[in-house]
Amino acid sequence: MASEPKRVVIIGAGHNGLVAAFYLAKAGFPTLVLEQREVAGGTAVTEEIHPGFRCPTVMHAIGPLLPPIAREMQLDKQGLEVMKQDIRTIVLDPRGKHLRIYEEPQQTAAELTQLSKHDSGKYLEFHATFDKLGRAIAPLLSMTPPGVDHLAAKDYLNLGRLALNFRSLPKRDAYHLLRWAPMPVADLAAEWFETELLRAAIEARGIFGVFAGPWSAGTSTGLLMQAAAGFTHSGESSESDRGSARERRRNCRQCNFVQCGPAADVPQTGRRGRSGPRIPCEDSLLPVRRDCG
Ligand SMILES: Cc1cc2nc3c(=O)[nH]c(=O)nc-3n(C[C@H](O)[C@H](O)[C@H](O)COP(=O)(O)OP(=O)(O)OC[C@H]3O[C@@H](n4cnc5c(N)ncnc54)[C@H](O)[C@@H]3O)c2cc1C
């Protein structure tokens, strides 16, 4: 007789917990997500910070949310809206010569003419080069790292795919990739551009989310990975609407997917340490309905 599938409890309905729960449930494991807050979404939730002012309270930019996952989870139907801004960032200058980096590279190049004709001319080439390199290394973001001692067939396939991508790069770009990856991002930016504001914007992108400064070795890899992420999602800001989250939770409740309240008998790891109704895990371990989404 086939044994019953193991029941799974996930503590915390942040996006990682929700994605893991979705795939576990899809694979046939009765899955329950416990969330201490009233809304699901963790740091990706948009909240009102002042009457009438709403913003993502922690995560201001969406990480590489892989489109196949977003599609499979039907996140658009669940109310997720990714906001794409025309202006990606503004670099402020005390003398007022601010630089806007646009979603459209042509617009950035046009704006750069006021600061440096040289940089304006180089910007499109820079953008195109990083597009190519990002596309080549994009599989790194979603592949399971290969086993160290024993490579499985899938590891060979993944590595082969990467090697093919690398081989398909023009020789000059392939050399660029090998040369730039270990470099400090400040050196890389200085090789391309003379405008300090532009260099600062590029350097900031290289050190995004890492404990390193622009002169730290290897920070150009951060820039390359950001370029790779451009091929996994299209958008910078995240919007996980509170109303939609509530609705999503209501929908999920119907299938006992997300239960709100701190997990019973589990030490509080939440930052706020709020006390709330304690949900006995055993009572709420109901199988997830497959149509939960
Ligand atoms: C200041 C800051 C800024 C950041 N900016 C970005 C950014 O711009 N872009 C980006 O991609 N990443 C950003 N990150 C990183 C990002 O927030 C994390 O990578 C992401 O939140 C991890 O998601 P998660 O689902 O694992 O956890 P979380 O989003 O933290 O979710 C955990 C969930 O578990 C719940 N929980 C915890 N303990 C319990 C318990 N005992 N019982 C029930 N529920 C519990 C919490 O309430 C929460 O809902 C930032 C992080 C910080 C700290």
The ligand as an SDF file (V2000), in Angstrom:
LIG
                    3D

 53 58  0  0  0  0  0  0  0  0999 V2000
   16.0530   46.5700    4.7510 C   0  0  0  0  0  0  0  0  0  0  0  0
   15.9330   45.4750    3.6980 C   0  0  0  0  0  0  0  0  0  0  0  0
   15.7550   45.8660    2.3710 C   0  0  0  0  0  0  0  0  0  0  0  0
   15.6310   44.8820    1.3820 C   0  0  0  0  0  0  0  0  0  0  0  0
   15.4150   45.2750    0.0840 N   0  0  0  0  0  0  0  0  0  0  0  0
   15.2450   44.3440   -0.8630 C   0  0  0  0  0  0  0  0  0  0  0  0
   14.9380   44.7400   -2.2090 C   0  0  0  0  0  0  0  0  0  0  0  0
   14.8050   45.9200   -2.5210 O   0  0  0  0  0  0  0  0  0  0  0  0
   14.7810   43.7670   -3.1410 N   0  0  0  0  0  0  0  0  0  0  0  0
   14.8950   42.4510   -2.8160 C   0  0  0  0  0  0  0  0  0  0  0  0
   14.7430   41.6070   -3.7100 O   0  0  0  0  0  0  0  0  0  0  0  0
   15.1900   42.0450   -1.5610 N   0  0  0  0  0  0  0  0  0  0  0  0
   15.3500   42.9680   -0.5780 C   0  0  0  0  0  0  0  0  0  0  0  0
   15.6320   42.5590    0.7100 N   0  0  0  0  0  0  0  0  0  0  0  0
   15.7650   41.1280    0.9830 C   0  0  0  0  0  0  0  0  0  0  0  0
   14.3600   40.5030    1.0790 C   0  0  0  0  0  0  0  0  0  0  0  0
   13.5890   41.2310    2.0070 O   0  0  0  0  0  0  0  0  0  0  0  0
   14.4750   39.0500    1.5260 C   0  0  0  0  0  0  0  0  0  0  0  0
   15.3600   38.3670    0.6580 O   0  0  0  0  0  0  0  0  0  0  0  0
   13.1030   38.4020    1.4360 C   0  0  0  0  0  0  0  0  0  0  0  0
   12.1990   39.0870    2.2550 O   0  0  0  0  0  0  0  0  0  0  0  0
   13.1590   36.9620    1.8790 C   0  0  0  0  0  0  0  0  0  0  0  0
   11.8460   36.4580    1.7270 O   0  0  0  0  0  0  0  0  0  0  0  0
   11.2990   35.3560    2.6720 P   0  0  0  0  0  0  0  0  0  0  0  0
    9.9990   34.9010    2.0760 O   0  0  0  0  0  0  0  0  0  0  0  0
   12.3360   34.3220    2.8740 O   0  0  0  0  0  0  0  0  0  0  0  0
   11.1200   36.0530    4.1000 O   0  0  0  0  0  0  0  0  0  0  0  0
   10.2580   37.3130    4.5660 P   0  0  0  0  0  0  0  0  0  0  0  0
    9.8150   38.1630    3.4090 O   0  0  0  0  0  0  0  0  0  0  0  0
   11.0080   37.9610    5.6750 O   0  0  0  0  0  0  0  0  0  0  0  0
    8.9400   36.6410    5.1750 O   0  0  0  0  0  0  0  0  0  0  0  0
    8.9680   35.9060    6.3800 C   0  0  0  0  0  0  0  0  0  0  0  0
    7.5420   35.7960    6.8710 C   0  0  0  0  0  0  0  0  0  0  0  0
    7.5020   34.9060    7.9850 O   0  0  0  0  0  0  0  0  0  0  0  0
    6.6590   35.4140    8.9950 C   0  0  0  0  0  0  0  0  0  0  0  0
    7.0600   34.8100   10.2560 N   0  0  0  0  0  0  0  0  0  0  0  0
    8.2720   34.8680   10.8550 C   0  0  0  0  0  0  0  0  0  0  0  0
    8.2680   34.1320   11.9880 N   0  0  0  0  0  0  0  0  0  0  0  0
    7.0280   33.5610   12.0870 C   0  0  0  0  0  0  0  0  0  0  0  0
    6.3980   32.6770   13.0410 C   0  0  0  0  0  0  0  0  0  0  0  0
    7.0620   32.2320   14.1030 N   0  0  0  0  0  0  0  0  0  0  0  0
    5.1320   32.3160   12.8330 N   0  0  0  0  0  0  0  0  0  0  0  0
    4.4330   32.7580   11.7470 C   0  0  0  0  0  0  0  0  0  0  0  0
    4.9700   33.5880   10.8060 N   0  0  0  0  0  0  0  0  0  0  0  0
    6.2520   33.9890   10.9900 C   0  0  0  0  0  0  0  0  0  0  0  0
    6.8910   36.9170    8.9010 C   0  0  0  0  0  0  0  0  0  0  0  0
    5.8090   37.6300    9.4490 O   0  0  0  0  0  0  0  0  0  0  0  0
    6.9830   37.1230    7.3820 C   0  0  0  0  0  0  0  0  0  0  0  0
    5.7190   37.3370    6.7960 O   0  0  0  0  0  0  0  0  0  0  0  0
   15.7210   43.5090    1.7250 C   0  0  0  0  0  0  0  0  0  0  0  0
   15.9040   43.1440    3.0740 C   0  0  0  0  0  0  0  0  0  0  0  0
   16.0040   44.1020    4.0350 C   0  0  0  0  0  0  0  0  0  0  0  0
   16.1770   43.6820    5.4860 C   0  0  0  0  0  0  0  0  0  0  0  0
  1  2  1  0
  2  3  1  0
  2 52  2  0
  3  4  2  0
  4  5  1  0
  4 50  1  0
  5  6  2  0
  6  7  1  0
  6 13  1  0
  7  8  2  0
  7  9  1  0
  9 10  1  0
 10 11  2  0
 10 12  1  0
 12 13  2  0
 13 14  1  0
 14 15  1  0
 14 50  1  0
 15 16  1  0
 16 17  1  0
 16 18  1  0
 18 19  1  0
 18 20  1  0
 20 21  1  0
 20 22  1  0
 22 23  1  0
 23 24  1  0
 24 25  2  0
 24 26  1  0
 24 27  1  0
 27 28  1  0
 28 29  2  0
 28 30  1  0
 28 31  1  0
 31 32  1  0
 32 33  1  0
 33 34  1  0
 33 48  1  0
 34 35  1  0
 35 36  1  0
 35 46  1  0
 36 37  1  0
 36 45  1  0
 37 38  2  0
 38 39  1  0
 39 40  1  0
 39 45  2  0
 40 41  1  0
 40 42  2  0
 42 43  1  0
 43 44  2  0
 44 45  1  0
 46 47  1  0
 46 48  1  0
 48 49  1  0
 50 51  2  0
 51 52  1  0
 52 53  1  0
M  END
$$$$
